[in-house]
């Protein structure tokens, strides 16, 4: 993966996106601090990680970092694997507040996605998020919404949710539902699409739309996702309130 230089905010500072190396180890504490502050501000959890954990990811070549002209951290995420590499996730995406709205998150996610596909070409790439902005980025990369039943059964995957304020929702529903939306990219989709292109004639106007896999249209379905998110928040938070009332009675 090549280093990517991008023109950033209105002050015309450039930021660089690359696979993190040993020269970025000293930034681990600042990144963890920003993750914690972001989780507090949003009221939902980014899986809490220690600086030591991030340093391990950096040393393994499984972290992506964006830095400004001074070498300071701008954005970050890392790669995690489960079930012997069958599943991969680009986790802990964070961008410093002053650099948001300038495309940093998208560039970091794109780099992480390509690095994941290079390291684990046959793995399903997954994620869970409450952020519609992250869902949009994921959809542009080829992810589609999925049920939690298609995500890893490995406890280590779900343990990352324990630091989230909504973890009780996930626990009470036996990992079937939460305020997050599950998303997945399956490399088999591309393989099958390529096989169809090679083996079948070009589709005509009469070809049924159902026969052509066109992927998920985020912009078309975003209102549905917003409504679903609102319903889940009202339902689960109401149940949480009732549980608290019973415990106090």
MILOMAR-55910 format. One record per residue: x, y negated, z of N, C-alpha, C, O, CB in turn; residue in three letters. Coordinates in pm, whole numbers, padded with zeros to 5 digits, always signed. Glycine has a CB too. Layout:
XYZXYZXYZXYZXYZALA ...
END
This chain:
+00084+00120+00000+00000+00000+00000+00088-00125+00000+00180-00138+00081-00095+00000+00123UNK +00058-00218-00092+00136-00340-00101+00083-00446-00005-00034-00447+00031+00135-00393-00243UNK +00174-00535+00035+00134-00648+00117+00048-00741+00033+00076-00762-00085+00257-00723+00173UNK -00057-00798+00093-00149-00886+00023-00142-01025+00081-00166-01044+00200-00293-00832+00029UNK -00109-01124-00002-00106-01263+00043-00232-01333-00007-00267-01323-00125+00022-01336-00006UNK -00300-01403+00083-00427-01468+00049-00425-01612+00097-00375-01641+00206-00546-01391+00110UNK -00481-01703+00016-00496-01841+00059-00612-01848+00155-00723-01806+00121-00518-01936-00062UNK -00589-01899+00275-00688-01888+00381-00779-02006+00398-00860-02036+00310-00621-01865+00506UNK -00768-02074+00511-00866-02175+00551-00843-02309+00479-00749-02322+00401-00861-02196+00702UNK -00930-02409+00506-00919-02536+00435-00786-02609+00451-00755-02697+00371-01026-02626+00479UNK -00707-02575+00552-00576-02638+00567-00474-02576+00472-00357-02613+00470-00527-02625+00712UNK -00523-02480+00391-00442-02414+00289-00328-02331+00348-00225-02312+00284-00386-02516+00194UNK -00348-02283+00468-00253-02187+00523-00276-02052+00456-00390-02012+00431-00267-02176+00678UNK -00169-01984+00428-00181-01850+00373-00180-01749+00486-00119-01771+00590-00069-01821+00273UNK -00248-01638+00464-00236-01526+00558-00198-01402+00479-00233-01387+00362-00368-01504+00638UNK -00126-01315+00545-00076-01193+00483-00143-01073+00545-00151-01062+00667+00077-01184+00497UNK -00191-00981+00461-00252-00857+00506-00160-00742+00469-00118-00731+00354-00395-00838+00444UNK -00128-00657+00566-00036-00547+00541-00053-00437+00646-00119-00456+00748+00108-00597+00539UNK +00007-00323+00619+00014-00219+00721+00108-00269+00829+00221-00309+00800+00062-00081+00661UNK +00061-00267+00954+00143-00319+01064+00269-00235+01082+00268-00114+01060+00062-00322+01196UNK +00377-00301+01123+00505-00234+01145+00556-00268+01285+00489-00336+01362+00609-00275+01037UNK +00674-00220+01316+00732-00243+01448+00747-00392+01481+00747-00429+01598+00867-00175+01458UNK +00759-00477+01380+00774-00621+01405+00644-00683+01460+00644-00797+01504+00816-00693+01277UNK +00534-00606+01456+00406-00657+01505+00368-00600+01642+00261-00631+01694+00296-00627+01405UNK +00453-00517+01699+00420-00453+01827+00393-00555+01937+00309-00533+02024+00533-00361+01869UNK +00464-00667+01934+00449-00767+02041+00313-00837+02037+00278-00908+02131+00559-00870+02031UNK +00236-00818+01929+00105-00882+01916-00009-00799+01975-00123-00845+01978+00076-00910+01770UNK +00022-00678+02022-00082-00586+02069-00166-00646+02182-00288-00630+02183-00018-00456+02115UNK -00103-00713+02276-00177-00769+02390-00272-00880+02344-00386-00887+02392-00080-00824+02496UNK -00228-00964+02254-00313-01073+02204-00433-01016+02128-00544-01070+02136-00232-01167+02112UNK -00411-00908+02055-00520-00845+01979-00622-00785+02075-00743-00803+02055-00465-00736+01885UNK -00576-00714+02177-00667-00656+02276-00748-00764+02347-00868-00747+02369-00588-00573+02379UNK -00683-00872+02381-00754-00982+02448-00865-01037+02358-00975-01063+02406-00655-01095+02485UNK -00837-01054+02229-00937-01106+02137-01053-01008+02120-01168-01050+02106-00874-01137+02001UNK -01023-00878+02120-01128-00776+02112-01224-00788+02230-01345-00783+02213-01066-00636+02106UNK -01168-00802+02350-01250-00811+02471-01336-00937+02470-01454-00932+02505-01162-00809+02596UNK -01277-01050+02431-01351-01177+02428-01463-01172+02325-01572-01224+02348-01257-01294+02398UNK -01436-01109+02211-01538-01098+02107-01654-01012+02152-01770-01044+02126-01477-01041+01980UNK -01623-00901+02221-01727-00811+02270-01816-00884+02371-01938-00866+02371-01665-00685+02333UNK -01756-00965+02458-01833-01041+02557-01925-01142+02488-02041-01157+02527-01739-01114+02654UNK -01873-01209+02387-01950-01312+02318-02068-01252+02241-02175-01312+02234-01861-01390+02223UNK -02046-01134+02184-02151-01071+02103-02251-00994+02187-02364-00972+02145-02089-00978+02001UNK -02209-00953+02306-02296-00873+02391-02300-00727+02352-02378-00651+02408-02434-00929+02389UNK -02218-00686+02257-02205-00545+02218-02059-00510+02218-01973-00599+02216-02270-00517+02078UNK -02028-00381+02219-01890-00342+02242-01810-00309+02119-01856-00238+02030-01888-00228+02330UNK -01690-00362+02114-01586-00303+02032-01519-00204+02127-01487-00239+02240-01483-00411+01971UNK -01497-00081+02081-01438+00019+02169-01312-00038+02235-01220-00081+02167-01404+00149+02090UNK -01310-00037+02367-01200-00098+02440-01074-00015+02426-01076+00106+02450-01237-00115+02588UNK -00966-00080+02387-00839-00011+02370-00730-00088+02445-00739-00209+02464-00802+00002+02219UNK -00630-00016+02487-00519-00079+02557-00412-00122+02457-00407-00070+02346-00459+00018+02662UNK -00325-00216+02496-00214-00254+02409-00127-00134+02372-00075-00126+02261-00129-00361+02475UNK -00112-00041+02468-00031+00078+02442-00091+00162+02329-00019+00214+02244-00019+00164+02569UNK -00224+00173+02329-00292+00251+02224-00270+00186+02087-00243+00255+01988-00444+00263+02254UNK -00282+00054+02081-00262-00016+01954-00117-00001+01906-00092+00010+01786-00298-00164+01968UNK -00024+00000+02000+00117+00017+01962+00141+00155+01901+00220+00170+01808+00209-00003+02083UNK +00072+00256+01955+00083+00391+01899+00033+00390+01755+00098+00446+01667+00002+00493+01985UNK -00081+00326+01731-00137+00319+01596-00042+00247+01501-00024+00288+01386-00272+00249+01598UNK +00019+00141+01550+00114+00067+01467+00234+00155+01431+00277+00158+01316+00161-00061+01539UNK +00287+00226+01530+00403+00312+01506+00370+00429+01414+00458+00480+01345+00457+00364+01639UNK +00243+00471+01412+00200+00580+01326+00169+00533+01183+00139+00615+01096+00078+00647+01385UNK +00176+00404+01160+00142+00350+01028-00007+00350+01002-00051+00355+00887+00212+00429+00920UNK -00087+00344+01110-00232+00351+01098-00301+00224+01146-00414+00228+01194-00285+00469+01175UNK -00232+00111+01134-00291-00017+01173-00271-00117+01060-00170-00114+00989-00228-00069+01305UNK -00368-00206+01045-00364-00309+00942-00372-00443+01011-00455-00463+01100-00480-00292+00838UNK -00286-00535+00973-00282-00665+01040-00277-00778+00937-00214-00766+00832-00161-00673+01134UNK -00344-00886+00971-00334-01010+00895-00263-01112+00983-00300-01129+01100-00476-01063+00848UNK -00163-01180+00929-00086-01279+01005-00079-01410+00927-00085-01411+00804+00057-01226+01037UNK -00065-01520+01001-00055-01651+00936+00090-01683+00902+00178-01598+00914-00114-01761+01025UNK +00113-01806+00860+00248-01848+00819+00350-01837+00931+00470-01821+00905+00245-01989+00768UNK +00304-01845+01056+00394-01839+01171+00411-01697+01224+00482-01676+01322+00343-01929+01281UNK +00345-01601+01160+00355-01463+01206+00260-01429+01318+00270-01322+01378+00494-01435+01250UNK +00166-01520+01348+00068-01495+01453-00047-01411+01401-00082-01418+01283+00016-01627+01510UNK -00105-01331+01489-00217-01246+01454-00338-01327+01409-00377-01425+01473-00253-01158+01572UNK -00398-01284+01297-00519-01346+01243-00634-01246+01241-00747-01278+01279-00493-01400+01100UNK -00604-01124+01197-00705-01018+01191-00639-00883+01207-00518-00870+01190-00783-01024+01059UNK -00720-00781+01242-00660-00650+01273-00767-00541+01267-00885-00567+01293-00594-00653+01413UNK -00727-00422+01234-00806-00301+01259-00712-00180+01250-00596-00195+01210-00924-00287+01156UNK -00761-00063+01286-00676+00056+01285-00755+00177+01237-00878+00175+01231-00618+00083+01425UNK -00682+00281+01202-00741+00404+01150-00743+00512+01258-00643+00533+01328-00663+00454+01025UNK -00856+00578+01271-00868+00692+01362-00921+00811+01283-00993+00794+01185-00961+00659+01483UNK -00885+00932+01327-00933+01054+01261-00995+01149+01362-00960+01148+01480-00817+01125+01186UNK -01089+01231+01314-01154+01332+01397-01174+01458+01317-01174+01458+01194-01288+01282+01451UNK -01192+01568+01393-01220+01700+01336-01118+01735+01227-01152+01764+01113-01363+01704+01277UNK -00991+01730+01269-00878+01771+01183-00871+01691+01052-00837+01745+00947-00888+01920+01151UNK -00903+01562+01061-00891+01477+00943-01009+01482+00849-01003+01424+00741-00770+01513+00869UNK -01118+01551+00887-01236+01555+00801-01312+01422+00802-01382+01389+00707-01329+01668+00846UNK -01296+01347+00913-01360+01217+00926-01254+01112+00958-01162+01137+01036-01470+01219+01034UNK -01269+00995+00898-01179+00882+00923-01265+00759+00949-01369+00740+00886-01081+00859+00803UNK -01222+00675+01041-01291+00548+01067-01190+00435+01071-01078+00452+01119-01371+00554+01198UNK -01231+00320+01021-01152+00199+01033-01210+00121+01152-01312+00054+01139-01154+00113+00900UNK -01145+00131+01265-01202+00085+01392-01138-00045+01441-01032-00087+01394-01187+00191+01498UNK -01208-00106+01539-01152-00222+01608-01133-00344+01522-01043-00424+01549-01024-00186+01668UNK -01215-00362+01419-01200-00480+01333-01221-00608+01414-01324-00625+01479-01299-00474+01215UNK -01123-00696+01408-01132-00822+01482-01062-00933+01401-00958-00911+01340-01067-00808+01624UNK -01123-01051+01404-01065-01169+01340-01071-01283+01441-01174-01302+01506-01141-01207+01206UNK -00964-01358+01454-00964-01471+01547-01072-01572+01506-01091-01597+01387-00823-01540+01549UNK -01142-01630+01603-01256-01717+01574-01227-01827+01473-01310-01854+01385-01304-01779+01701UNK -01111-01892+01483-01081-02003+01394-01056-01960+01249-01050-02043+01159-00961-02078+01445UNK -01041-01828+01228-01017-01777+01094-01140-01707+01034-01134-01654+00924-00900-01682+01096UNK -01249-01708+01108-01370-01645+01056-01434-01731+00948-01412-01852+00942-01470-01619+01170UNK -01512-01670+00863-01579-01735+00749-01484-01764+00633-01521-01834+00539-01643-01866+00795UNK -01363-01710+00638-01269-01732+00529-01228-01602+00460-01127-01598+00389-01146-01804+00581UNK -01306-01496+00481-01281-01372+00409-01175-01281+00467-01137-01182+00405-01244-01403+00272UNK -01126-01313+00588-01021-01231+00647-01071-01089+00676-01004-00991+00645-00968-01296+00777UNK -01190-01080+00736-01244-00948+00771-01257-00860+00648-01224-00741+00651-01380-00963+00840UNK -01305-00918+00539-01322-00842+00415-01189-00791+00362-01179-00676+00321-01391-00928+00308UNK -01087-00877+00364-00956-00836+00312-00893-00727+00399-00833-00633+00349-00862-00957+00303UNK -00908-00742+00532-00853-00641+00624-00925-00508+00605-00861-00403+00601-00865-00688+00772UNK -01058-00511+00592-01136-00389+00572-01101-00323+00439-01088-00200+00433-01285-00419+00577UNK -01085-00401+00335-01049-00345+00204-00914-00275+00211-00896-00166+00156-01046-00456+00098UNK -00818-00339+00278-00684-00280+00290-00692-00151+00372-00630-00051+00336-00586-00381+00356UNK -00769-00154+00482-00783-00036+00567-00850+00079+00492-00813+00195+00507-00863-00071+00694UNK -00950+00044+00413-01022+00144+00335-00928+00214+00235-00927+00336+00225-01141+00079+00260UNK -00851+00135+00163-00758+00193+00065-00648+00273+00132-00606+00377+00081-00697+00084-00022UNK -00599+00224+00247-00497+00299+00320-00553+00432+00370-00485+00534+00367-00443+00216+00439UNK -00678+00430+00415-00744+00553+00462-00757+00653+00349-00734+00772+00368-00883+00521+00521UNK -00794+00605+00232-00813+00695+00117-00679+00751+00069-00671+00863+00018-00883+00621+00002UNK -00573+00671+00085-00440+00719+00047-00392+00828+00142-00338+00930+00098-00340+00602+00044UNK -00410+00805+00272-00362+00900+00372-00453+01023+00381-00404+01134+00404-00353+00832+00508UNK -00584+01005+00364-00680+01114+00382-00779+01114+00264-00896+01078+00282-00756+01100+00519UNK -00733+01153+00145-00816+01141+00024-00945+01222+00026-01040+01187-00045-00737+01182-00094UNK -00952+01328+00103-01071+01412+00105-01163+01386+00225-01267+01450+00237-01031+01556+00104UNK -01125+01293+00312-01201+01269+00433-01321+01179+00407-01318+01092+00320-01112+01207+00540UNK -01425+01201+00484-01540+01109+00485-01502+00990+00572-01453+01007+00684-01671+01181+00538UNK -01524+00870+00522-01492+00750+00597-01620+00698+00661-01720+00676+00592-01426+00642+00505UNK -01617+00679+00792-01740+00651+00866-01725+00527+00952-01615+00475+00973-01777+00770+00952UNK -01838+00480+01002-01836+00368+01094-01972+00348+01157-02074+00389+01100-01791+00241+01024UNK -01974+00285+01274-02100+00245+01336-02085+00099+01376-01983+00059+01432-02136+00335+01460UNK -02188+00019+01349-02178-00124+01374-02316-00186+01394-02416-00135+01344-02105-00194+01260UNK -02320-00297+01466-02442-00376+01478-02435-00500+01388-02532-00574+01377-02465-00417+01625UNK -02321-00521+01325-02298-00643+01248-02345-00628+01103-02298-00540+01031-02149-00679+01251UNK -02438-00714+01062-02484-00712+00923-02372-00754+00828-02367-00709+00714-02606-00804+00906UNK -02281-00841+00876-02169-00883+00793-02077-00765+00762-02030-00750+00649-02090-00995+00862UNK -02052-00680+00864-01968-00562+00843-02041-00463+00752-01979-00399+00667-01931-00495+00978UNK -02174-00448+00769-02250-00359+00681-02239-00402+00536-02227-00318+00446-02398-00357+00723UNK -02242-00534+00512-02229-00584+00375-02092-00550+00317-02082-00505+00203-02251-00736+00372UNK -01986-00572+00397-01852-00537+00350-01843-00388+00320-01790-00347+00217-01745-00578+00455UNK -01895-00306+00412-01891-00161+00393-01966-00120+00266-01918-00034+00191-01951-00090+00513UNK -02082-00180+00243-02161-00143+00126-02087-00175-00003-02098-00101-00101-02296-00214+00128UNK -02012-00286-00004-01934-00323-00122-01821-00224-00147-01775-00209-00260-01878-00464-00106UNK -01776-00157-00041-01671-00057-00054-01727+00081-00092-01652+00171-00126-01593-00046+00076UNK -01860+00096-00086-01922+00223-00125-01986+00300-00012-02037+00410-00035-01822+00307-00188UNK -01984+00246+00110-02052+00312+00222-02203+00306+00202-02254+00219+00131-02012+00247+00358UNK -02272+00401+00264-02417+00398+00270-02462+00428+00413-02391+00496+00487-02479+00500+00170UNK -02579+00378+00453-02630+00409+00588-02649+00559+00606-02681+00629+00510-02763+00335+00615UNK -02630+00607+00727-02646+00750+00753-02701+00771+00894-02695+00682+00978-02511+00824+00736UNK -02753+00888+00916-02800+00924+01050-02681+00962+01137-02577+01003+01085-02903+01039+01045UNK -02696+00951+01268-02589+00986+01360-02556+01134+01352-02445+01174+01388-02626+00949+01503UNK -02649+01216+01305-02625+01361+01296-02518+01395+01194-02462+01505+01198-02754+01433+01261UNK -02487+01302+01101-02385+01327+01000-02248+01278+01045-02149+01294+00973-02422+01259+00871UNK -02242+01219+01163-02115+01170+01218-02048+01281+01300-02112+01383+01327-02137+01043+01304UNK -01923+01265+01339-01852+01372+01413-01922+01412+01541-01983+01330+01610-01712+01327+01445UNK -01914+01540+01573-01968+01589+01700-01862+01583+01810-01892+01604+01927-02021+01733+01686UNK -01740+01553+01771-01627+01545+01864-01655+01441+01972-01685+01325+01941-01497+01511+01787UNK -01644+01481+02099-01667+01389+02210-01574+01269+02204-01611+01159+02246-01650+01461+02343UNK -01453+01290+02153-01356+01180+02148-01407+01064+02063-01377+00948+02092-01222+01231+02093UNK -01484+01095+01960-01541+00990+01875-01639+00904+01954-01633+00781+01949-01610+01051+01753UNK -01728+00969+02027-01832+00897+02100-01780+00834+02229-01839+00739+02280-01946+00991+02132UNK -01670+00885+02282-01612+00825+02402-01571+00680+02378-01565+00600+02471-01492+00906+02449UNK -01543+00648+02253-01506+00511+02220-01619+00413+02242-01597+00292+02248-01460+00503+02078UNK -01742+00465+02255-01859+00378+02275-01883+00346+02423-01966+00262+02455-01984+00445+02218UNK -01810+00412+02512-01839+00398+02655-01821+00256+02706-01884+00218+02805-01751+00490+02733UNK -01737+00178+02642-01715+00041+02689-01822-00056+02639-01821-00173+02674-01578-00007+02646UNK -01915-00006+02556-02021-00091+02504-02134-00102+02606-02166-00006+02675-02074-00036+02370UNK -02195-00220+02613-02304-00242+02709-02427-00158+02675-02515-00139+02759-02342-00390+02714UNK -02434-00109+02552-02550-00031+02509-02525+00120+02513-02601+00198+02457-02590-00071+02368UNK -02419+00160+02580-02384+00304+02582-02495+00388+02645-02514+00503+02606-02254+00327+02660UNK -02569+00330+02741-02676+00406+02804-02784+00445+02704-02847+00549+02718-02737+00327+02919UNK -02805+00360+02602-02903+00391+02497-02858+00515+02420-02938+00605+02394-02920+00270+02400UNK -02732+00517+02384-02677+00631+02311-02687+00759+02393-02720+00865+02340-02532+00605+02272UNK -02658+00748+02523-02664+00865+02612-02805+00916+02628-02829+01037+02622-02606+00830+02748UNK -02902+00824+02648-03041+00864+02672-03106+00927+02550-03203+01003+02563-03122+00744+02716UNK -03054+00896+02432-03111+00954+02310-03029+01073+02259-03046+01118+02145-03120+00847+02201UNK -02939+01123+02346-02856+01239+02310-02779+01215+02179-02769+01302+02094-02943+01365+02296UNK -02724+01092+02167-02642+01051+02052-02718+01055+01919-02658+01072+01813-02521+01141+02042UNK -02847+01039+01925-02926+01039+01803-02959+00898+01755-02976+00875+01636-03054+01117+01824UNK -02969+00803+01850-03007+00666+01817-02929+00567+01903-02889+00599+02015-03158+00646+01835UNK -02910+00448+01850-02854+00339+01928-02884+00209+01853-02949+00212+01749-02700+00357+01952UNK -02836+00096+01904-02856-00028+01833-02767-00037+01710-02795-00113+01618-02829-00146+01925UNK -02660+00041+01707-02570+00045+01591-02635+00119+01474-02726+00199+01491-02438+00112+01629UNK -02585+00089+01356-02621+00161+01234-02501+00243+01190-02389+00191+01180-02668+00063+01120UNK -02523+00371+01163-02415+00456+01113-02398+00439+00963-02496+00422+00891-02442+00603+01146UNK -02272+00442+00916-02244+00429+00773-02138+00531+00733-02055+00571+00814-02198+00285+00737UNK -02143+00573+00606-02051+00676+00561-02015+00656+00413-02098+00615+00333-02113+00816+00582UNK -01889+00687+00380-01843+00696+00242-01793+00837+00221-01704+00883+00293-01732+00590+00209UNK -01849+00907+00124-01811+01045+00096-01739+01050-00038-01799+01020-00141-01936+01139+00096UNK -01609+01089-00040-01535+01093-00167-01596+01190-00268-01566+01181-00387-01391+01131-00141UNK -01680+01283-00221-01745+01376-00313-01838+01302-00409-01861+01348-00521-01824+01481-00235UNK -01892+01187-00366-01979+01109-00454-01905+01070-00581-01959+01081-00691-02032+00984-00382UNK -01783+01024-00566-01704+00982-00682-01670+01101-00771-01674+01091-00894-01577+00912-00637UNK -01634+01213-00708-01600+01331-00786-01719+01378-00870-01704+01410-00988-01553+01445-00694UNK -01838+01380-00808-01957+01426-00879-01996+01327-00989-02040+01367-01097-02074+01445-00782UNK -01979+01196-00961-02010+01095-01061-01918+01109-01182-01961+01094-01296-01999+00954-01001UNK -01790+01138-01155-01693+01156-01263-01726+01279-01346-01716+01277-01469-01550+01167-01207UNK -01766+01387-01277-01804+01510-01348-01925+01486-01438-01929+01536-01550-01833+01622-01249UNK -02023+01411-01388-02142+01383-01467-02106+01299-01589-02158+01321-01699-02248+01311-01383UNK -02015+01202-01569-01975+01116-01680-01906+01196-01789-01926+01169-01907-01882+01005-01630UNK -01824+01294-01749-01750+01374-01845-01837+01478-01914-01814+01511-02031-01634+01443-01777UNK -01937+01531-01844-02015+01642-01895-02147+01603-01960-02198+01675-02046-02041+01737-01786UNK -02204+01488-01920-02337+01451-01969-02328+01336-02068-02238+01253-02061-02427+01414-01852UNK -02424+01330-02162-02429+01216-02254-02468+01090-02180-02523+01095-02070-02527+01244-02368UNK -02439+00977-02242-02474+00850-02179-02625+00843-02157-02701+00886-02244-02427+00731-02266UNK -02669+00791-02043-02812+00785-02013-02886+00692-02109-02833+00587-02148-02834+00740-01870UNK -03006+00729-02145-03091+00647-02231-03190+00572-02145-03195+00591-02023-03163+00733-02336UNK -03270+00486-02208-03369+00410-02133-03472+00501-02070-03535+00465-01970-03438+00310-02222UNK -03490+00620-02128-03588+00714-02076-03537+00792-01956-03614+00858-01887-03630+00810-02184UNK -03405+00783-01931-03348+00857-01819-03407+00809-01688-03411+00689-01661-03195+00843-01818UNK -03452+00902-01607-03511+00866-01478-03407+00800-01390-03294+00847-01379-03569+00990-01407UNK -03446+00689-01326-03354+00620-01236-03310+00710-01122-03200+00694-01069-03418+00494-01181UNK -03395+00803-01085-03362+00893-00975-03248+00986-01012-03185+01046-00924-03484+00974-00934UNK -03220+01000-01141-03115+01091-01184-02978+01023-01184-02876+01089-01200-03145+01145-01322UNK -02977+00892-01167-02851+00817-01169-02820+00768-01029-02898+00693-00971-02858+00698-01269UNK -02706+00810-00976-02667+00764-00842-02605+00627-00854-02492+00614-00900-02568+00864-00774UNK -02677+00525-00812-02629+00388-00826-02577+00331-00696-02531+00217-00692-02738+00300-00880UNK -02583+00410-00587-02535+00361-00460-02639+00277-00389-02747+00250-00442-02410+00281-00478UNK -02603+00236-00267-02696+00160-00183-02683+00012-00213-02572-00041-00216-02669+00187-00035UNK -02796-00056-00235-02797-00199-00263-02819-00275-00133-02932-00290-00088-02906-00234-00367UNK -02711-00324-00073-02722-00393+00056-02809-00516+00047-02896-00537+00132-02584-00431+00107UNK -02786-00600-00055-02859-00725-00064-03009-00701-00078-03089-00780-00029-02809-00807-00183UNK -03046-00592-00143-03188-00559-00160-03249-00513-00029-03365-00543+00000-03205-00450-00267UNK -03171-00441+00051-03225-00377+00171-03190-00448+00301-03223-00399+00408-03177-00236+00179UNK -03123-00563+00293-03077-00630+00415-03193-00671+00505-03182-00665+00627-02993-00752+00380UNK -03305-00712+00446-03420-00751+00526-03475-00631+00604-03520-00645+00717-03530-00811+00437UNK -03470-00515+00541-03514-00393+00609-03424-00363+00728-03473-00326+00834-03516-00274+00511UNK -03293-00380+00710-03198-00354+00818-03215-00455+00932-03207-00419+01049-03054-00360+00764UNK -03239-00581+00896-03261-00682+00999-03386-00649+01082-03386-00663+01204-03275-00821+00936UNK -03491-00605+01013-03614-00569+01083-03592-00446+01171-03639-00442+01284-03726-00542+00982UNK -03520-00347+01117-03492-00226+01194-03410-00257+01317-03438-00206+01425-03419-00123+01107UNK -03309-00342+01301-03225-00382+01414-03308-00451+01521-03290-00425+01640-03111-00475+01367UNK -03398-00539+01479-03483-00611+01574-03574-00516+01650-03592-00530+01771-03567-00715+01500UNK -03631-00419+01579-03720-00322+01642-03643-00238+01745-03692-00216+01856-03785-00230+01536UNK -03524-00192+01707-03444-00110+01799-03406-00190+01923-03411-00138+02035-03318-00058+01727UNK -03367-00316+01904-03328-00397+02018-03446-00414+02115-03428-00399+02236-03279-00535+01972UNK -03563-00444+02063-03680-00463+02149-03718-00334+02220-03750-00335+02339-03797-00514+02067UNK -03714-00221+02146-03753-00093+02203-03657-00048+02311-03698-00018+02423-03762+00013+02095UNK -03528-00044+02278-03430+00010+02372-03409-00082+02492-03390-00034+02604-03299+00033+02301UNK -03411-00213+02469-03392-00304+02581-03513-00304+02674-03500-00325+02794-03366-00446+02530UNK -03632-00279+02617-03751-00266+02701-03742-00142+02788-03776-00144+02906-03879-00261+02613UNK -03695-00032+02727-03679+00091+02804-03575+00074+02914-03591+00126+03024-03638+00207+02711UNK -03468-00001+02883-03363-00025+02982-03419-00107+03098-03387-00081+03214-03243-00098+02918UNK -03503-00205+03066-03563-00289+03170-03653-00206+03261-03653-00223+03383-03642-00405+03107UNK -03731-00117+03202-03819-00032+03281-03741+00061+03372-03781+00087+03486-03909+00048+03190UNK -03628+00112+03320-03543+00200+03402-03489+00125+03523-03486+00178+03634-03427+00257+03318UNK -03446+00000+03499-03393-00081+03610-03500-00108+03715-03473-00107+03835-03337-00213+03558UNK -03624-00134+03668-03734-00160+03761-03763-00039+03846-03788-00052+03965-03859-00202+03685UNK -03760+00081+03786-03786+00204+03860-03678+00227+03964-03707+00270+04076-03793+00325+03766UNK -03551+00198+03927-03439+00220+04022-03448+00125+04141-03404+00159+04251-03304+00201+03951UNK -03505+00005+04118-03516-00093+04226-03640-00071+04313-03648-00120+04426-03520-00231+04169UNK -03736+00005+04259-03863+00029+04333-03840+00120+04453-03934+00150+04526-03969+00092+04241UNK 
END
